[in-house]
């Protein structure tokens, strides 16, 4: 029996489950994307995509000393 060595990405054990329902059309779009880009781990891709979006949005909404209108003057 041959063992495959995989690099350890992190030491986080995940216990919380997140469930999301999608339509048949949305599922076809997701499956097509995963196939096109040869993504095999759907769970990891979904988690990384969701968290990347959240981090990007939080960076954009970071509180500043002045509002946008004042900074553009």
Gaussian input, Z-matrix of N, CA and C with variables (Angstrom, degrees):
# hf/3-21g

backbone

0 1
 N
 C     1     B1
 C     2     B2     1     A1
 N     3     B3     2     A2     1     D1
 C     4     B4     3     A3     2     D2
 C     5     B5     4     A4     3     D3
 N     6     B6     5     A5     4     D4
 C     7     B7     6     A6     5     D5
 C     8     B8     7     A7     6     D6
 N     9     B9     8     A8     7     D7
 C    10    B10     9     A9     8     D8
 C    11    B11    10    A10     9     D9
 N    12    B12    11    A11    10    D10
 C    13    B13    12    A12    11    D11
 C    14    B14    13    A13    12    D12
 N    15    B15    14    A14    13    D13
 C    16    B16    15    A15    14    D14
 C    17    B17    16    A16    15    D15
 N    18    B18    17    A17    16    D16
 C    19    B19    18    A18    17    D17
 C    20    B20    19    A19    18    D18
 N    21    B21    20    A20    19    D19
 C    22    B22    21    A21    20    D20
 C    23    B23    22    A22    21    D21
 N    24    B24    23    A23    22    D22
 C    25    B25    24    A24    23    D23
 C    26    B26    25    A25    24    D24
 N    27    B27    26    A26    25    D25
 C    28    B28    27    A27    26    D26
 C    29    B29    28    A28    27    D27
 N    30    B30    29    A29    28    D28
 C    31    B31    30    A30    29    D29
 C    32    B32    31    A31    30    D30
 N    33    B33    32    A32    31    D31
 C    34    B34    33    A33    32    D32
 C    35    B35    34    A34    33    D33
 N    36    B36    35    A35    34    D34
 C    37    B37    36    A36    35    D35
 C    38    B38    37    A37    36    D36
 N    39    B39    38    A38    37    D37
 C    40    B40    39    A39    38    D38
 C    41    B41    40    A40    39    D39
 N    42    B42    41    A41    40    D40
 C    43    B43    42    A42    41    D41
 C    44    B44    43    A43    42    D42
 N    45    B45    44    A44    43    D43
 C    46    B46    45    A45    44    D44
 C    47    B47    46    A46    45    D45
 N    48    B48    47    A47    46    D46
 C    49    B49    48    A48    47    D47
 C    50    B50    49    A49    48    D48
 N    51    B51    50    A50    49    D49
 C    52    B52    51    A51    50    D50
 C    53    B53    52    A52    51    D51
 N    54    B54    53    A53    52    D52
 C    55    B55    54    A54    53    D53
 C    56    B56    55    A55    54    D54
 N    57    B57    56    A56    55    D55
 C    58    B58    57    A57    56    D56
 C    59    B59    58    A58    57    D57
 N    60    B60    59    A59    58    D58
 C    61    B61    60    A60    59    D59
 C    62    B62    61    A61    60    D60
 N    63    B63    62    A62    61    D61
 C    64    B64    63    A63    62    D62
 C    65    B65    64    A64    63    D63
 N    66    B66    65    A65    64    D64
 C    67    B67    66    A66    65    D65
 C    68    B68    67    A67    66    D66
 N    69    B69    68    A68    67    D67
 C    70    B70    69    A69    68    D68
 C    71    B71    70    A70    69    D69
 N    72    B72    71    A71    70    D70
 C    73    B73    72    A72    71    D71
 C    74    B74    73    A73    72    D72
 N    75    B75    74    A74    73    D73
 C    76    B76    75    A75    74    D74
 C    77    B77    76    A76    75    D75
 N    78    B78    77    A77    76    D76
 C    79    B79    78    A78    77    D77
 C    80    B80    79    A79    78    D78
 N    81    B81    80    A80    79    D79
 C    82    B82    81    A81    80    D80
 C    83    B83    82    A82    81    D81
 N    84    B84    83    A83    82    D82
 C    85    B85    84    A84    83    D83
 C    86    B86    85    A85    84    D84
 N    87    B87    86    A86    85    D85
 C    88    B88    87    A87    86    D86
 C    89    B89    88    A88    87    D87
 N    90    B90    89    A89    88    D88
 C    91    B91    90    A90    89    D89
 C    92    B92    91    A91    90    D90
 N    93    B93    92    A92    91    D91
 C    94    B94    93    A93    92    D92
 C    95    B95    94    A94    93    D93
 N    96    B96    95    A95    94    D94
 C    97    B97    96    A96    95    D95
 C    98    B98    97    A97    96    D96
 N    99    B99    98    A98    97    D97
 C   100   B100    99    A99    98    D98
 C   101   B101   100   A100    99    D99
 N   102   B102   101   A101   100   D100
 C   103   B103   102   A102   101   D101
 C   104   B104   103   A103   102   D102
 N   105   B105   104   A104   103   D103
 C   106   B106   105   A105   104   D104
 C   107   B107   106   A106   105   D105
 N   108   B108   107   A107   106   D106
 C   109   B109   108   A108   107   D107
 C   110   B110   109   A109   108   D108
 N   111   B111   110   A110   109   D109
 C   112   B112   111   A111   110   D110
 C   113   B113   112   A112   111   D111
 N   114   B114   113   A113   112   D112
 C   115   B115   114   A114   113   D113
 C   116   B116   115   A115   114   D114
 N   117   B117   116   A116   115   D115
 C   118   B118   117   A117   116   D116
 C   119   B119   118   A118   117   D117
 N   120   B120   119   A119   118   D118
 C   121   B121   120   A120   119   D119
 C   122   B122   121   A121   120   D120
 N   123   B123   122   A122   121   D121
 C   124   B124   123   A123   122   D122
 C   125   B125   124   A124   123   D123
 N   126   B126   125   A125   124   D124
 C   127   B127   126   A126   125   D125
 C   128   B128   127   A127   126   D126
 N   129   B129   128   A128   127   D127
 C   130   B130   129   A129   128   D128
 C   131   B131   130   A130   129   D129
 N   132   B132   131   A131   130   D130
 C   133   B133   132   A132   131   D131
 C   134   B134   133   A133   132   D132
 N   135   B135   134   A134   133   D133
 C   136   B136   135   A135   134   D134
 C   137   B137   136   A136   135   D135
 N   138   B138   137   A137   136   D136
 C   139   B139   138   A138   137   D137
 C   140   B140   139   A139   138   D138
 N   141   B141   140   A140   139   D139
 C   142   B142   141   A141   140   D140
 C   143   B143   142   A142   141   D141
 N   144   B144   143   A143   142   D142
 C   145   B145   144   A144   143   D143
 C   146   B146   145   A145   144   D144
 N   147   B147   146   A146   145   D145
 C   148   B148   147   A147   146   D146
 C   149   B149   148   A148   147   D147
 N   150   B150   149   A149   148   D148
 C   151   B151   150   A150   149   D149
 C   152   B152   151   A151   150   D150
 N   153   B153   152   A152   151   D151
 C   154   B154   153   A153   152   D152
 C   155   B155   154   A154   153   D153
 N   156   B156   155   A155   154   D154
 C   157   B157   156   A156   155   D155
 C   158   B158   157   A157   156   D156
 N   159   B159   158   A158   157   D157
 C   160   B160   159   A159   158   D158
 C   161   B161   160   A160   159   D159
 N   162   B162   161   A161   160   D160
 C   163   B163   162   A162   161   D161
 C   164   B164   163   A163   162   D162
 N   165   B165   164   A164   163   D163
 C   166   B166   165   A165   164   D164
 C   167   B167   166   A166   165   D165
 N   168   B168   167   A167   166   D166
 C   169   B169   168   A168   167   D167
 C   170   B170   169   A169   168   D168
 N   171   B171   170   A170   169   D169
 C   172   B172   171   A171   170   D170
 C   173   B173   172   A172   171   D171
 N   174   B174   173   A173   172   D172
 C   175   B175   174   A174   173   D173
 C   176   B176   175   A175   174   D174
 N   177   B177   176   A176   175   D175
 C   178   B178   177   A177   176   D176
 C   179   B179   178   A178   177   D177
 N   180   B180   179   A179   178   D178
 C   181   B181   180   A180   179   D179
 C   182   B182   181   A181   180   D180
 N   183   B183   182   A182   181   D181
 C   184   B184   183   A183   182   D182
 C   185   B185   184   A184   183   D183
 N   186   B186   185   A185   184   D184
 C   187   B187   186   A186   185   D185
 C   188   B188   187   A187   186   D186
 N   189   B189   188   A188   187   D187
 C   190   B190   189   A189   188   D188
 C   191   B191   190   A190   189   D189
 N   192   B192   191   A191   190   D190
 C   193   B193   192   A192   191   D191
 C   194   B194   193   A193   192   D192
 N   195   B195   194   A194   193   D193
 C   196   B196   195   A195   194   D194
 C   197   B197   196   A196   195   D195
 N   198   B198   197   A197   196   D196
 C   199   B199   198   A198   197   D197
 C   200   B200   199   A199   198   D198
 N   201   B201   200   A200   199   D199
 C   202   B202   201   A201   200   D200
 C   203   B203   202   A202   201   D201
 N   204   B204   203   A203   202   D202
 C   205   B205   204   A204   203   D203
 C   206   B206   205   A205   204   D204
 N   207   B207   206   A206   205   D205
 C   208   B208   207   A207   206   D206
 C   209   B209   208   A208   207   D207
 N   210   B210   209   A209   208   D208
 C   211   B211   210   A210   209   D209
 C   212   B212   211   A211   210   D210
 N   213   B213   212   A212   211   D211
 C   214   B214   213   A213   212   D212
 C   215   B215   214   A214   213   D213
 N   216   B216   215   A215   214   D214
 C   217   B217   216   A216   215   D215
 C   218   B218   217   A217   216   D216

   B1=1.4442
   B2=1.5273
   B3=1.3234
   B4=1.4621
   B5=1.5273
   B6=1.3121
   B7=1.4604
   B8=1.5212
   B9=1.3090
   B10=1.4532
   B11=1.5175
   B12=1.3011
   B13=1.4570
   B14=1.5219
   B15=1.2975
   B16=1.4634
   B17=1.5163
   B18=1.3159
   B19=1.4642
   B20=1.5230
   B21=1.2979
   B22=1.4542
   B23=1.5206
   B24=1.3351
   B25=1.4643
   B26=1.5170
   B27=1.3356
   B28=1.4601
   B29=1.5205
   B30=1.3123
   B31=1.4592
   B32=1.5200
   B33=1.3144
   B34=1.4572
   B35=1.5261
   B36=1.3089
   B37=1.4556
   B38=1.5161
   B39=1.2930
   B40=1.4661
   B41=1.5275
   B42=1.3324
   B43=1.4547
   B44=1.5261
   B45=1.3189
   B46=1.4577
   B47=1.5203
   B48=1.3141
   B49=1.4633
   B50=1.5244
   B51=1.3114
   B52=1.4542
   B53=1.5219
   B54=1.3210
   B55=1.4547
   B56=1.5176
   B57=1.3142
   B58=1.4579
   B59=1.5298
   B60=1.3023
   B61=1.4591
   B62=1.5229
   B63=1.3287
   B64=1.4635
   B65=1.5217
   B66=1.3059
   B67=1.4628
   B68=1.5290
   B69=1.3149
   B70=1.4666
   B71=1.5241
   B72=1.3354
   B73=1.4640
   B74=1.5307
   B75=1.3244
   B76=1.4637
   B77=1.5286
   B78=1.3245
   B79=1.4642
   B80=1.5226
   B81=1.3247
   B82=1.4755
   B83=1.5221
   B84=1.3220
   B85=1.4661
   B86=1.5281
   B87=1.3282
   B88=1.4733
   B89=1.5208
   B90=1.3371
   B91=1.4692
   B92=1.5192
   B93=1.3233
   B94=1.4597
   B95=1.5254
   B96=1.3177
   B97=1.4662
   B98=1.5271
   B99=1.3227
   B100=1.4654
   B101=1.5223
   B102=1.3186
   B103=1.4649
   B104=1.5338
   B105=1.3349
   B106=1.4645
   B107=1.5251
   B108=1.3250
   B109=1.4561
   B110=1.5323
   B111=1.3412
   B112=1.4696
   B113=1.5302
   B114=1.3204
   B115=1.4584
   B116=1.5220
   B117=1.3097
   B118=1.4606
   B119=1.5232
   B120=1.3241
   B121=1.4562
   B122=1.5295
   B123=1.3211
   B124=1.4669
   B125=1.5277
   B126=1.3146
   B127=1.4591
   B128=1.5279
   B129=1.3309
   B130=1.4644
   B131=1.5229
   B132=1.3418
   B133=1.4624
   B134=1.5304
   B135=1.3366
   B136=1.4618
   B137=1.5230
   B138=1.3135
   B139=1.4667
   B140=1.5251
   B141=1.3364
   B142=1.4651
   B143=1.5218
   B144=1.3358
   B145=1.4620
   B146=1.5206
   B147=1.3194
   B148=1.4569
   B149=1.5234
   B150=1.3158
   B151=1.4678
   B152=1.5303
   B153=1.3283
   B154=1.4686
   B155=1.5276
   B156=1.3411
   B157=1.4639
   B158=1.5242
   B159=1.3270
   B160=1.4629
   B161=1.5284
   B162=1.3350
   B163=1.4721
   B164=1.5261
   B165=1.3218
   B166=1.4641
   B167=1.5252
   B168=1.3212
   B169=1.4611
   B170=1.5259
   B171=1.3296
   B172=1.4677
   B173=1.5191
   B174=1.3299
   B175=1.4677
   B176=1.5247
   B177=1.3212
   B178=1.4657
   B179=1.5257
   B180=1.3243
   B181=1.4610
   B182=1.5190
   B183=1.3219
   B184=1.4566
   B185=1.5266
   B186=1.3383
   B187=1.4731
   B188=1.5299
   B189=1.3144
   B190=1.4618
   B191=1.5279
   B192=1.2932
   B193=1.4567
   B194=1.5341
   B195=1.3421
   B196=1.4610
   B197=1.5200
   B198=1.3362
   B199=1.4656
   B200=1.5357
   B201=1.3124
   B202=1.4683
   B203=1.5230
   B204=1.3224
   B205=1.4635
   B206=1.5294
   B207=1.3251
   B208=1.4650
   B209=1.5231
   B210=1.3191
   B211=1.4621
   B212=1.5189
   B213=1.3397
   B214=1.4731
   B215=1.5308
   B216=1.2925
   B217=1.4729
   B218=1.4918
   A1=109.01
   A2=115.71
   A3=121.40
   A4=110.07
   A5=116.25
   A6=121.00
   A7=109.84
   A8=115.25
   A9=120.96
   A10=108.17
   A11=116.95
   A12=120.91
   A13=108.95
   A14=114.96
   A15=119.63
   A16=108.34
   A17=116.83
   A18=118.09
   A19=109.75
   A20=116.29
   A21=121.25
   A22=108.53
   A23=116.29
   A24=120.00
   A25=112.17
   A26=116.74
   A27=120.19
   A28=108.71
   A29=115.92
   A30=120.97
   A31=111.74
   A32=117.89
   A33=121.89
   A34=109.55
   A35=115.83
   A36=120.42
   A37=107.29
   A38=116.58
   A39=121.13
   A40=109.78
   A41=115.60
   A42=120.56
   A43=111.83
   A44=117.07
   A45=121.26
   A46=109.81
   A47=115.43
   A48=121.18
   A49=109.39
   A50=116.31
   A51=122.90
   A52=107.25
   A53=116.50
   A54=120.77
   A55=109.55
   A56=115.24
   A57=121.24
   A58=108.59
   A59=117.25
   A60=121.39
   A61=109.15
   A62=115.83
   A63=121.84
   A64=108.52
   A65=115.78
   A66=120.14
   A67=109.70
   A68=116.24
   A69=120.71
   A70=110.97
   A71=116.75
   A72=120.86
   A73=110.88
   A74=116.44
   A75=120.00
   A76=110.80
   A77=116.71
   A78=120.24
   A79=110.65
   A80=117.20
   A81=120.42
   A82=110.64
   A83=117.11
   A84=121.23
   A85=110.13
   A86=116.41
   A87=120.84
   A88=110.42
   A89=116.67
   A90=120.18
   A91=111.60
   A92=116.75
   A93=120.98
   A94=110.52
   A95=117.00
   A96=122.28
   A97=110.69
   A98=116.02
   A99=120.43
   A100=111.27
   A101=116.85
   A102=120.93
   A103=110.84
   A104=116.14
   A105=121.10
   A106=111.84
   A107=116.69
   A108=120.77
   A109=113.21
   A110=115.23
   A111=122.47
   A112=112.16
   A113=115.52
   A114=121.71
   A115=107.30
   A116=116.30
   A117=120.86
   A118=112.96
   A119=117.62
   A120=120.79
   A121=108.94
   A122=115.63
   A123=121.62
   A124=111.48
   A125=117.13
   A126=121.42
   A127=111.18
   A128=116.71
   A129=120.52
   A130=110.61
   A131=117.14
   A132=121.20
   A133=110.30
   A134=116.36
   A135=120.29
   A136=110.30
   A137=117.34
   A138=121.79
   A139=110.71
   A140=117.37
   A141=120.84
   A142=111.73
   A143=116.97
   A144=120.85
   A145=110.83
   A146=116.44
   A147=121.06
   A148=111.53
   A149=116.72
   A150=120.24
   A151=111.85
   A152=118.20
   A153=120.67
   A154=109.87
   A155=116.82
   A156=120.66
   A157=110.44
   A158=116.85
   A159=121.28
   A160=110.58
   A161=117.24
   A162=120.19
   A163=111.65
   A164=116.66
   A165=120.81
   A166=110.17
   A167=117.21
   A168=121.16
   A169=111.14
   A170=117.30
   A171=120.14
   A172=111.27
   A173=117.91
   A174=120.98
   A175=110.93
   A176=116.94
   A177=121.06
   A178=111.42
   A179=116.77
   A180=121.81
   A181=113.08
   A182=117.16
   A183=121.29
   A184=109.51
   A185=117.73
   A186=119.29
   A187=111.45
   A188=115.46
   A189=121.18
   A190=109.32
   A191=115.72
   A192=121.19
   A193=111.07
   A194=116.15
   A195=121.32
   A196=108.80
   A197=116.31
   A198=118.19
   A199=109.73
   A200=117.16
   A201=121.62
   A202=112.23
   A203=117.94
   A204=121.36
   A205=111.17
   A206=117.23
   A207=121.00
   A208=111.84
   A209=117.40
   A210=120.49
   A211=112.30
   A212=117.86
   A213=120.74
   A214=111.94
   A215=119.12
   A216=121.98
   A217=111.45
   D1=124.75
   D2=-176.63
   D3=-94.07
   D4=129.20
   D5=177.70
   D6=-94.09
   D7=139.61
   D8=175.70
   D9=-100.03
   D10=124.41
   D11=178.25
   D12=-86.85
   D13=123.20
   D14=178.17
   D15=-114.62
   D16=139.49
   D17=176.98
   D18=-65.93
   D19=138.23
   D20=179.27
   D21=-78.05
   D22=115.51
   D23=-175.82
   D24=-76.83
   D25=-41.18
   D26=177.48
   D27=-164.42
   D28=168.84
   D29=-177.61
   D30=-103.18
   D31=24.25
   D32=-177.19
   D33=-86.08
   D34=126.47
   D35=172.76
   D36=-96.87
   D37=124.65
   D38=-176.61
   D39=-97.45
   D40=127.67
   D41=179.81
   D42=-118.09
   D43=-25.41
   D44=-177.02
   D45=-82.22
   D46=137.09
   D47=-179.32
   D48=-106.47
   D49=138.99
   D50=177.03
   D51=-122.45
   D52=124.25
   D53=-176.68
   D54=-117.98
   D55=140.30
   D56=-178.40
   D57=-141.62
   D58=134.59
   D59=176.89
   D60=-99.82
   D61=138.95
   D62=177.10
   D63=-129.90
   D64=159.09
   D65=177.74
   D66=-76.64
   D67=169.01
   D68=177.97
   D69=-60.82
   D70=-39.82
   D71=179.57
   D72=-65.57
   D73=-43.55
   D74=178.23
   D75=-62.56
   D76=-38.81
   D77=179.26
   D78=-65.85
   D79=-38.79
   D80=176.83
   D81=-63.25
   D82=-39.83
   D83=178.91
   D84=-64.25
   D85=-46.25
   D86=179.51
   D87=-62.18
   D88=-48.48
   D89=-179.49
   D90=-61.56
   D91=-38.62
   D92=178.42
   D93=-63.33
   D94=-43.78
   D95=178.85
   D96=-62.06
   D97=-47.58
   D98=-179.76
   D99=-61.42
   D100=-39.98
   D101=178.69
   D102=-67.43
   D103=-44.92
   D104=-178.20
   D105=-59.48
   D106=-42.13
   D107=-177.00
   D108=-99.19
   D109=12.92
   D110=174.46
   D111=53.83
   D112=45.67
   D113=177.78
   D114=-92.61
   D115=119.55
   D116=-175.73
   D117=-96.59
   D118=-28.30
   D119=-176.81
   D120=-102.82
   D121=92.91
   D122=-176.08
   D123=-64.30
   D124=-39.27
   D125=-178.59
   D126=-63.06
   D127=-47.28
   D128=179.71
   D129=-64.23
   D130=-41.72
   D131=179.65
   D132=-61.99
   D133=-45.25
   D134=-178.93
   D135=-63.33
   D136=-44.07
   D137=-179.98
   D138=-63.43
   D139=-47.74
   D140=-178.39
   D141=-66.16
   D142=-38.02
   D143=179.53
   D144=-66.37
   D145=-45.44
   D146=179.67
   D147=-63.77
   D148=-47.30
   D149=-178.87
   D150=-67.92
   D151=-35.14
   D152=176.89
   D153=-62.87
   D154=-41.63
   D155=178.62
   D156=-63.56
   D157=-44.08
   D158=-179.15
   D159=-63.82
   D160=-44.80
   D161=178.50
   D162=-61.90
   D163=-41.41
   D164=179.26
   D165=-63.18
   D166=-44.23
   D167=-179.39
   D168=-65.83
   D169=-40.44
   D170=178.14
   D171=-64.81
   D172=-36.95
   D173=176.94
   D174=-64.35
   D175=-38.87
   D176=179.92
   D177=-69.48
   D178=-34.26
   D179=-176.23
   D180=-93.79
   D181=14.02
   D182=-177.59
   D183=-61.11
   D184=131.09
   D185=-178.39
   D186=-64.86
   D187=139.15
   D188=179.37
   D189=-121.14
   D190=166.29
   D191=-179.98
   D192=-68.26
   D193=-35.77
   D194=-179.38
   D195=-119.43
   D196=153.49
   D197=176.58
   D198=-79.20
   D199=168.70
   D200=-173.79
   D201=-60.69
   D202=-39.13
   D203=-179.28
   D204=-61.57
   D205=-42.84
   D206=179.68
   D207=-66.33
   D208=-35.58
   D209=-178.28
   D210=-73.95
   D211=-23.53
   D212=-178.23
   D213=-85.30
   D214=-5.02
   D215=-179.27
   D216=-70.83

